């Protein structure tokens, strides 16, 4: 076992770098839908529910958690909406990984509490 690569700080830095590469330049690039049904592609939602209703609060939260964790830059822009992200963030940031939360809040101060 390679102890250098198993250290929590190394793993955290790898995760942070992964999420930083995926960030949009601005929250204004998040032009995803505000209402209705959304079908996520398999590379984002590879297990579980893939068709979610943005008009149902739990499904909307689930979609945002999944896209933030698994989506690439184009997916973030396509499926997330700036207004909804800002609305959900006070609760959403408690349900995503620390790496995602920190990267997004550092890049976009308007998300910070």
N, C-alpha and C positions, 0 to 999 in steps of 0.2 A: 504494500500500500504506500502510495506517495504522500507522505505527511504534509509536504509543502502545499500541494494542491487540495488537500482536504481541510485546511484551516478555514474557519468561518470567515475571516477577513478576505481571503483569496476568493472564496465562493461569492461573497457579497460584491466584491469588485467586478467579477465576471458578470454577475447579474446586472449590476448598475450599467456597465458598458453596453450590454445587450439592449437594455431599455433606452439608453441614451441615443443609440444609433437609430432607433425607431421613431424618435420624437418628431412631430411636425415642427416647422419653423415658428409657427404661431398658432394660437388656439383658433384664430380665424380660419385656418385651413380645415377645421372640423366642421364639415358641412353635411353630415349625415342626416338621416330622416328624423323628424320630431314625433311622428305618429305612425301607427299602422304596424303591419307585420314585416319582419325582417328575417331573411334566411341567411345564416352565416355559412360561409364555405367550410369544407372539411378541414382545411389547414388551420382554421381558427377553432372551430367547435368539433373536434375529432371524437368526442364522446358526449353523450347526453343530448339535450334539447338543442336543435339547430334553428328552428323557426320560433321566433320570439315576438311577442306583441308589445310594442313600446307604450301602449296605452294601459298596460297592466304593470303597476309599480314594481313588483318582484321580478317580472321578466325583464323590464327595462334595466334594473339593477344588475341582473344576471348577465345581460348582454354587455353592459359596460365593463363589468369585472372580467368577462371572458375576452373581450376585444383588447382591453388594456394588457392583459397577461399574454395573449397568444398572437395578437395581430401585428402585422408589419406596418410600416409608415403609411402605405397606401390604404391599408385596411382601417387604420385609425381615422384617417381623413374621410373615408367612405362611410363608415358605420357610426362614428361618434359625432355628436353635435355639440358645439361650444356651449350653447345655452343650457342644454340638459346636463352636460358635464359639470358646469358651474353650480347648477341646482343640486345635483346628486353628491358633489364632492364632500360636503360636511359629514355625510354618512358613509359614502363609498370608500373614502380613504381608510376607514377602519376595517374594511373587508378585502383589501388588496395587500399584496406583499409590501414589506417595508422598502424594498428596492424600488418598486414601481412608484410608491408614494413619494419617496425622497427625490427621485429623478424628476418626476412631474412637478413637484412643488418648487424645486430649485430652478427648473426651466421656466416656470410660469408662476410668478409671485402671487398672481390673483387667486391661485388655488390655496395659498397658505391661510391657515386659520387666523 
